[in-house]
Amino acid sequence: MKNKILELIKSSATNENDYKSLVSIFNLHEQLQYATNIKQMAEDISNWLNKEFNVDNLTFSLFDVNKNHREKILVKGEEFYLDDELSYFFIINTHTNLNATVSFCATSKVHFKILEVKYDTIEAAFFQISPIIQSGILKKNFIESSSLDSVTNVYNRNYLIENLTTHLRLSNNTQNEIYFLMIGIDHFKAVIDEFDYDIADKVLIELAKVIHSNINEFDMVGRLNGDEFLVSLVNNSSEYQAEELAKKIISDFAEVNILVNEEKKHSLKKTICIGFEVYELNSETTITDCIKNADIALYEAKNKGRSQIFKFSDLSAEDTIDLF
């Protein structure tokens, strides 16, 4: 592709159309430099292809070679496949486990022929912008590796604790109370002992899915350690509503079947308990104190049996709070 951009630069001296194409490519290059994340870059590329070549159907994906997993960052227009006769695709290699694929599809055979004529320009553009896309992918990979739990893809402990205060401030929450749920899997160690860590990871992943399916975009969830997840609920109008949501997470997870043997179709069901604590924004209690209280509440919930929820405010002198 290097030769394409060099040829375009050379011909632009005498060919006005090639000069306009070159200007368009460098405008895209400049636009991408101001993008703050990989999704914005995908949007900019889509807008450029649409404006210059009337491309409506586009998919920008990231492919993790190690996990054999494809993440769609942006999808525009109608669905199509890479082997469609009217489609094109470009692979942007970062020389890591994470690479990008930009694919787009013509709307008709006539449109496809127009794109074929302009293909050298498109190819030259992708050569020019590839380093910026590579940088964006690497940045995304670094941020996620330092902030996300590698098993469940929720926030890890360090990121959650360090950024929880900032997150709550930026969530535009107008309530005086925020609710913390400390979620733990009942007898989680038995899963490891009876099966293995791969099955244990499956249990954790399914629990993360259930949690995410019940909370909204402003709520925050992180994995603190082994089997414990902390959820901050910022958009629930009352303590009752937050408690009902906690109960729903418990009931939803109890219905999940986790496949432990694909050949024999054996599955496993697990249950969870939840410790519940209320954080009052104007109180002297810190977020760290509330997290500790939620952990104590989880301990008490597990003492009462499976699928239990316990509120820290219900703790009495007779309850055991010695965690060590």
N, C-alpha and C positions, 0 to 999 in steps of 0.2 A: 504493500500500500504506500510505501514511501515514495515510489516512483510516480504515483498518481498525483500527489501534492506537488512534487517537483515539476511535473509536466504542466500542471495547472498554473503554477507560478510563472513558468516560462511563456506559456501561450497567452497569459493575461496581458502581456505587454502589447499584443496586437489584436486580441480578440475581446471585444467588450463584454460578451456573455460570460466568458471565462473569468474576466475581471470581476463581474458582479457575483459570480459563484464564489470566487475567492474571498471577496468582502463578506459574503454571507457566512462562510465557514469561520472566518476570524471573529465575526460578531457572535456566533454561537460559542466559540472558544472563550471569548471575553465574558459572555453571559454565565457560562458554567463556572468560571472562577469566583463568581459572587454567590454561588449556591452554597447553602449551609449544610446540606446533607445529601445523601445519595438519592433520596426520593425527589428532591427538588431538581437534581441533575436529570433524572429520568423525565420529569415534567418538561424541562427545558428542551431536551432532545425531541420529545414528542411534539411540542409546539413548533419547533424548527422544521421537522419533517412534514408536519401538517401545512405550515405556511408556505414552504418552498416546493413541496411535491404532492400536496393534497393527500397525505397519508393519514387515514383515520384509525386504522387498526394496528395497534402496537402493544407489545408486551416486553417489559423490562424485568428480567429475573436475575437472581443470584443463585449460583449453584455451589453447594458445599461438597467437594469431592470426597472428603473423609466420611461425612454422614450420608452421602448419596441423597441429599435433600435439596429441593428447589424452592426458593422463596420468591414469590411474585411481588416485586416492589411497585409496579405500576401496570395497569391493564387499561387500554383505551379501545373503544369500538367493539366490533364483533370478535368472537372467539375463532381462532385458527390454529393450525399446527405447523411445526417447522417444516414438515415435508409436503405441505400444500404447494401446488404448482404455481401459485401466485405469491408465494412468500419469499422473504429475504431474511437473513440473520447475520449478525456480527458477534463474535466472541471476543471479549476483552479479558485477557489473561493477566492476572496479578502475580503469577509465579508463586502463589500460595494455594491453600485449599479452597479459597473462595474466588470464583470468577463470575463475570457477568455475561449475559446473553441479551442482546437487543434484537428483537425480531419484529418485522412488520409485514403486512400483507396488502397487496393491491386490491382494489374493489372490483376490478374487471380485467379482462384480457387486454383491453385498450390501455387501461391505466398501467398494467404490468409492462407493456411495451414502452410506455413513456418513462417508467422508472429504469428500464434497461438502458435507455439512451442516456439517462442522467446518472447511471450507476457509478461511473468513475468519480463524479463529484461527491456522491454520498460516501464512497469508499475513502476518498481523500479526507473528507470531514471526520470520519471515524478514526483515521490515523492521527489526525491533528488533536482530537479531543481525548484519545485513549489515556494519556498520562494523567489527565485530570480525573477521569472516571476511576482509574486505578487507585489514585490517591484517596478518592472518596470511599472506595470499597475498603481499603486498608484502615482508614479512619473509623469507619463503621465497625469493622472487625475488632479493632483495638478497644473501642468504647464498650462493645458488647462483652468482650472477653474480660474486661475489668469491672463490669457492672452486673453481668448476668450469671446466674447459676448455670453451669454447663449441662446439667441434667434436665432441669425443668424449664429453663429459659425465663424464669422470673428473676427479680433482682436478688443479688447475693447479699449476705449479711452486712458486709462492709459498706456497700453502696447504699443499702436501705437506711442504715443507721445514720450515715453521714449526710444523706440528702433528704431525709424525711421532713425535717423542719422547713427546708426550702420548698419542697413539694407542696406542703400544706399551705404555705404562704401564696404560692403561685396558682393554686387550684381555685382561687376566687371564692373560697368557702365563706358563706355568710352566717353560718351557725356558730353557736357558742360551745358546742360539744362535738368531739370527734370520737369515733368508737374503734377500739382495737380488738381484733380477734386473733388469739393465739391458737393455731390449729395443729393438732398432733394426731398421728395415726395410732390406733390402739394395737398394742403388741407388735410393733413394727419389727423388732429384732427377730421375732419368730419367723417372719417372712425370709429374712436372710439365712437363718439357721436351717429352715426347711427347704428352701429353694437356693437362691444365690443372689448376688448383688444386681444382676441384670433384671431379675424379676422385681426386686426391691425398687429399682429405678423406674420400672413400668408403673408400679403403684404410685410413686411420687409424681410421675408425669400425668397420670389420670387424675390425681387429686388437684394438681395445678390447673388442669383443664376445667374441672368442676368449679373451682374457685373463680376462675376468669369468666365462666359462663354466668355467674351470679352477681358480679360486681360491675361497676361502670368505669368509664375511661379515666375518671378523676381519682378513683380509689387506687391504692398502691399495695402490692403484694410482694413479699420477699421470703426466701427460704433462709431461716436463721441457722439451722444445723440439721443433722440427720433427717428427722421426719417432721420438723416443726416449721410452720409457715406463719408469718405475721401479716395481717391484713389491716389497713387503715381505711375506714369508711368515712368519707367526708360529705357525702350527698344524701345521707339518710335523715329524714325530717324529725325522727324521734328515736329514743332508746328502744321503744317497742319495735319499731320498724327494723332497726339494726339487729335486734335479737331474733326477729322472725327470719331475717336473711340468713343469720347464722344457723338456725334450725333447718333451713332449706338446703344449705351446703351439706349439713350432716345427712339429711335424708337422700339428697341426690347422689352423694358419694356411695352410700350404702347400696344403691341399685347398680353400681358400675361392676361389670364383669371384666376381670383382668386375665387375659389369656396367658397361661403358664406353660402350656404344652400344645404347640400348633398341630402336631401329628395326631395326638389323642383328643384334641379339642377340650382339654381340661382348663377350667377357669377358676379364678379366685375372687372372693368378695372380702372387702375390708371395711372397717368402720373408723370413725374419727371422733375425737372429743374437742371441745372448744372452750378456751378461757376468754372471758369477756370483761373488758375494762373501758371506762368512760374517761376521756381526757377533756377537761374544761379549759378552754383557751385562756381565760383570765385568772386561773388559779395559780398557786405557787408550785404545784406539782409539775415536774418536768416530764418530757416525753419518755426519757429513760426510765423514770420511776413507773410510768404507766405500762411500759413494756414488761418491766419486772413483775408488776402486779398481774398483768395478763398471763404471764408464765406461771405464777403461783395459782391463778384461777384454773389454768389448764391442768396443773398437777392435781388440784382438788376434783376437777371433773373426771379425770381418769381414776381417781380413788373411788368414785361412785359407780363406775362400770363403763360399758361401751355406749357410744353415741350420746354422750352427755354434754350439756353446756352448763358452765358455772360462772356466775358473775362475781367479780372480786368484791363488790359491795355487799354481797351476801355472806362474806367470810366472818365467822364467829370465833370466839376465843377457843371453842372446842375443836375447831378445824385444825388439821396439821399443816403447818406452813414451813416446817424444816425441810428444805430441799437438798440438804447435803448430809 
